[in-house]
Amino acid sequence: MARISVLHGAPRIRRMIDPGPFGTRPSRAVAAVLGRERLRAGPVPSVAVLAQSFEGHCEQVYTGLSMLATDGRINLRVRALSPDEFITSGEPERLWQWHVPAVVDGVKVMFDVHDDGSVERAAASWADVVLKRSHDPSVALPHQHPLGLNMEIYRDGPDRFVLARMPVTFATRRQIRYLATGLGVWQRRRWRPTVGYFDGHRARPRSGTVVFATRTWEPPDSLTPAIANDWHRRNAFRADLVRAIRAHFGDRAWAAMSPTDYAREHFGDCVPKCHSEMDQPAYLRRVLDAEAVVTTEGLFSSTGWRFAEALALGAAIVSEPNRYKPAVPVQPEQHYLAARTIDDFLMSIELLLTDPGIGAAMRESNRVYWRSALRPDELVWRGLETALGARR
């Protein structure tokens, strides 16, 4: 059966014979080329990846691997995963969506980017090393290590490895759109956050404003009562925070909830009249101009994309305390001001507005963090080093 694979960024369709660990193995000609590359550049890790997810959470990992391969820091092989190949869990959808399995110089590595702090049983049993986005040291498995903050982020321009990440048969409209996005076709119709955007933009507040964009979660019927109540509590807290920021800071504040049907029904006063205000490009422009950017916890007390985006742009942040520990620590007072109650949020925002020095120092720390720890190639490279170090 013909499959699409990528080796050193050169896509090709070839008949798979004598499969390797992921059903792929380079031809002798390609192996010879790789051998010559290693002689010139020295040994670099060999990474074989099974691409299985269309979730934005995984894009950070895919982007980092692609960037490392382009820079010659890894030898990368990518293959799309069919739905029945890796699902061995009681929660197959979760395993399918939130994980990127890879073999790094013979070490089986699982990138786990789920919001929850627990590790899926099938993923844990398969992997030699688990790199966990929501890493809680107090309950971590022996072979579990922190990964880092998560955000949806893409390469600039066409993704050299997007073909290898697609099944041979495009079964859904979403997959076709995903392919078009990766090849650069969809960018004209759908803006997407890229590494170049965050590299090229830096927060320079000039409006003295406060920005808080959030969303609601509609609890599905499948949730347990305890988890459903937690979702309701988070929705209500976010709505109360939107109202409090608007009331306290007046015209200096822009605070709103995404205009979903659920938000309109339950928190209609928090939804903006112009829905385009919540588009990501418009929101990020507000972040760049803001004196203070507010974020809250995500589901399962995770650190959400909004926090990572604001940090990457070098914004001054007020947020609920980060429960989980990334590989490179995010420190209160240095990278953000921690707040638990609505009064805490209002006081911390006031501090940033009245003491420009605190915000300036925080913005500089956050830009350094982006370049050294959150940029996808740096985040993934640190994870690969952790995996190879754990083997030793």
N, C-alpha and C positions, 0 to 999 in steps of 0.2 A: 504494500500500500504506500502510495506517495505521501510524504509528510513535508511540511515546511520547517526548516531549521535555519539557524543563523550561527555562523562561526566567524568571529572577528568582524562582525557587521556585514558580511556578504550573504544576502538571502539567496537560497536556492531550494529547488524542489528536487528531491532525489528519493529513490527507493531505499527504505531502511532495511539493512541486513545486519546480523550480529549486533543487536542493540546493546548499548551501554547502560549505565544506571538509570537513565530516563528514556530508554528506547532510542537513543541517538548515539552515533559514533562517527567521528570525522573520517572522510576517505583518506587514503594514503597520501594523495596529493596535498589535501588540506593539512594533514598532520605534518607533512614535510615543511609546508609554509610556516606553520606554527612553530616548528622546531627552529627554523631560521630566525623567526622573530625572537624567540627566547634567547638564542645565542647573541643577538644584537642588544637586546634590552635587559637581559638577565631573567631569572625565573619570576614569573608572575602567577598568582593564583588562577587555577582553572575552575570556573563556576558554571555548573549546569543547572538551569532553572526550568521548573515546570510552571508555565503561566496559566492560571486557571480562573482569574477573577476579573470582573469588569467594575469592581467597586473603586471609587475614588481614593479610599484609604490605601489601596495597594499601589497606586500610581507613584507614590513617593519612592517605593522600593524599586519598581521597574525603571523609573527615571534615573535613580542613582546607579543602578547596574549598567544601564545603557551609557551613561556619562563616563563611568569608569572604563568600560570597554572602548569607547571612543578615544579616551586618553591613553589607552594601552596599559592600564593598571591591572586589568584582569583579562583573561581569555574567556569569552562568554558564549555559551550555547543556550538556546531558548527553544522550548517546544510547548505547543498548546496541549492542554490536558483535556481528555474527554471526560464527560460527566461521571462515568462509572469507574474510572481508573483509581481515584484516590479516596473516594467516599467510603469510609468504613465505620462511620460514627452514627450514634443515635440522633445527632443533629447535623445531617449532611449539608444543609444549606449554609450553616454557620462555617463549617470547615471549608466549604467551597468558596465562600465569599471573602473571608478575612485573613487568608494565609497565603504566603508565597514560599513553597518548598524549594530548596536548592541543595546541591551537593558541591562543596567547596574543598577541592583537593582531597576528596574521599570522605569528608566530614558532612553528615546530613544536618542541614541547618533549616529551621523553620522560622521565617519572619511572621510574627503574629501581631497584626495591627488592629485587633478587635478592641472595642471600648472597654470591655470587661477585664477585670484583673485576673480571672481564672484562665487556665490553659486547657483547651479542648483535649480530651483524653487521647484520641487517635493521633493528634498532632504531637503530643508529648511522647507517645510511645514510639512514633516513627523517628523522631529527631534525636541526634546526638547533642545538639545545642538548640535551645529555643531563645530567639531574640524577641522580647516582648515589649510592645508599645506601652501598655498599662502595667508597669512592673511594680509590684508591691513586695519588697524584700521580706516582709514578715510572713508571707505565705508562698514565697517563690519555690519552685521545684529545684532540686540540686543542679540540674543542667540548664536552668533558666537564667538569662542575663538581660539587662535593660537594653532597649533599642533607642528610643528617643521620642520627641514630640512628633505628632503626625499632622499632615496637611495634604490636601489634594494639589499636586503640582506635576507639571509636564515638562518635557524638553521643548526647546525652541525649535520651530520648524518640524518637518517630518520625523517620526520616530523610526530609526533604522531597524528596530526589532519588532515593529508592530505586526508584520506578517507572520512571524514565528509565534506570536502570542494568540493568533486566531485559529480556531478550528478550520479544517479544510472546507467544510460546508457551513455557510453562514445561515444559521437557523432562525435568527430573530432580527428585527429592525434595529434593536439596540446594538447588536454586534456589527451590523453594517455601518451604523453611525459611528461606532467606536473605531472601526477601521478608517473611515473617512477622516476622523479627527486625528488619528495617528499619522496619517499620510499628509496632513496639512490641508485637506480639502474642506473640512468642516469649519476651520478657523474663521472663515469669513462670516459664518452665520452664528457661531457660538464661541464667545470669548472664553478662553481658558487660562488659568494662572500658570505661568512658566517660570523657569529658573531665571531667565533673562529679565523678566519683569521685576522680580525681587532683587536681583543684582543691580538693576538700573534705577531703582526708586528708593528714596530714603526720606523718612518722615522729617518734614521741616514745618513745624506748626506755626501758623501765622493768623489763625482765626480765633484762637482761644476757646475752641469749642470742645464739647464732650460728645463722644460717639459711642452708642451701644446698639448693636444689631443682634437680634436673637430670634429664636423660633420656638414653636410649641411641638410637643410630641403627643400624637393621638394614641392612647393605649389600646392595642388590639385585644380582642376577647381572649386570646390565648395566654395572656399574662396572668401570673398569680396575683391575688389581691394585694399582697405586700408590694410587689413591683409596680403594679398599676397605681397604687396610692403614692408611691415615690414619684412616678411620672407626673401625676396630678400636682403634687407638691412643688416639683420643679417648674412646671408651667405657671403655677400661681405666683411663685417667687419671682420669676422673670417678668411677669406682667406687673407686679407691684414695683419692681425695680425700674421698669420703663416709666411708670407713672411718677415715681418719686424723683427720678432724674429730670423729667420734664418740669415738674412743679418747682423743684429747687433751683434749677439753673436757667429756666425760661428759654429765651431766644438763643442762648449759648449751647443748648442741648439739642442733639439729634438722637432720639431713641425710638426704636420701633421693632415690631415683630413681623416676621415674614407673613405675607397675606395668604395663608392657607385657609381652606374652608373651615377647618377646626378652630383656627385662631379668630376668624371673623365671627364665628358663632359664640365663642366663649370669652374672647378678649378683643371685641371689635374696636374699642377705644385705643388700643395699642397698635393697630394696623395702619400703615400710612395710606393716605388718600391716593397718592401716585405710586403704583406698584413698582415702577421702574427704579424708584429710590432704593429698593432692596437688591437690585442687580449687583452682582459681585464687582464689576468695574467701578460702579458708582460708589459702592461701599468702601472699596480700597482707596479711592480718591479722598473720601472723607477721613479715613485713617491717616493718610499722609498729612492732612492739614490739621489734625486734631491735637489739642493739648493733652487730652486724656482719653484713652480707649478702654472701654469696660467690657469684660468677658465674664462668663459664668461657667460652672462645671457642665460637662456633657452627661450623657447617660452613663450609669454605673460609676459616677464620680470621675469620669475621664477628663483629661485636658483636651479641649476641643480644637477644631481647626482655626476658629477665630483667634484664639490665643497665639497659636503658632504663626498665623499670618501677620498679626500685629507685631509680634517679636521680630519676624523676618524683615519687616519694613522699618524697624528701629523706632517703634512707637513707645510712648510711656503708658503702662498698662496698670489697671486696677482689676483684680480678679479674685475669685474665691481661691483659697490655698490649693496648690497642686497636691493631690493625694499620692499620685504615682511618681516614681523616680526615674527620670531618663538617664541615659549613660553619662551625659555631661549635665551636672546639676543645674537646675533653674532656681535661683535663690531669691526669696523675698527680700525686699528693699533694694536689691541690685537689679533684678530683671522685672520685677513687678511689685506693686503694693498689695498685700493680702487683705481681704475683707470678707467677713462672714455674714454680717447683717446688713440691712439696708442703711442703717446709720453709719456703719463702718465704711460702706461704699461712698456715701456722700462726703464724709470727712476726708477720706483718702483722695477723692477727686478734688476737693477744695485745696488740699495740700499741693497737688500738682499745679493747680491754677495759680496759687499764690506764691509758690517758691519755684521759679523756673530752673534753678540749679539742680533740684532733685530730678526733674524730668529730663534735663540735658544729659546728666550722668547716666540715667537709665537708658536713654536712647542710644548712647554710644555703646553701652554694655550689650544691648540687644543686637546691634549691628555686628559686633564682634562675634556674638553667639551664632548668628545666622551664617557668617562666613566659615566659622570653625567647627560648628556642631550640627546645625539644622539643614544646611544646604544638602540636597539629596546625595550627592557623591560622597560628601564627608560623613554623613550619617551612616550610609551603607558600608563605606570603607571601614569605619570603626567597628561595625558589626561583624564584618568578615575577619578583621584582626582578632576580635574577641573569640570567634569560632575557632580559628586556627590556634590561638593561644590556649584555649580550653583543651584542645587535643593533646598539646604538649604537657 
